[in-house]
């Protein structure tokens, strides 16, 4: 089995957009992005391609504090859930 992965810049500016890509997610499933915890509406979403990959642009909230955070990508249904450390500047 191949591991589900996401990639995004390690540093993101609050209030600005940033790219997020993923591979090995379930095919044609919605993936929602969250900051630090899985709750609320999230900070963006995308539908995966038939091969389970995606590329999206997400918006870092202007209210995000300037510090280390965890970007979390969750497929519809709650699995898989993958995270990556990012720093908001």
Secondary structure by P-SEA (a helix, b strand, c coil): cccccccccccccccbbbbbbbcccccbbbbbbbcccccccccccccccccccccccccccccccccbbbbbbbccccccbbbbbbbcc
